[in-house]
Amino acid sequence: MAKLYFNYSTMNAGKSTVLLQASHNYRENNMQTYLLTARIDDRAGTGRIASRIGISAEADMFAPEDDLFGKIETRLEDGPVAAIFVDEAQFLTHEQVWQLARVVDDLGVPVLAFGLRVDFQGNLFPGSASLLALADEMREVRTICHCGKKATMVVRQDATGQVLTEGDQVQIGGNESYISLCRRHWRAAMGDLPTAKTLG
Ligand SMILES: [Zn+2]
């Protein structure tokens, strides 16, 4: 039976590597997969899912206004797919997560979504909140903090290595970088995130 899977992680845990390996396993057995990733800027054309260890694959892109049920139905007219993989699933809208659930239930195709659980301020991404609510199965793609504990949080740094405590949830085209930390070291890096911010 087809299921909706949510594979969640923090930054740099290798979720794209896991996605690409899983897709490869299907293709190696002569089964087709359909890959989707978020369009996070205005670049047109084909998307690409790339992993930090150097492997990549072409992918179709989704934008917030896209009807993913329709998009996937159209793809299935070209031939069957054994599984659908969605990278950057934190950028899905709530409605799009429901569209993926309908793909699973009504079209019988498994959907494996991969995304970040929380942003740099420790808040759930909208797509991840919906996936946590609706997925049939959830798996954590793990990575570790510099202390050796499991990393569940992420800090955003500017180009000089300064930790940023404020800003938009999604930043595009900047020089910022991200480091994954355990909650204790994330609190230390963020100055324990003042109450005003957690309430704001
Ligand atoms: Zn730590």
Boltz pocket constraint, residues with backbone or C-beta under 6 A from the ligand:
constraints:
  - pocket:
      binder: B
      contacts: [[A, 145], [A, 146], [A, 147], [A, 148], [A, 149], [A, 181], [A, 182], [A, 183], [A, 184], [A, 185]]
      max_distance: 6.0
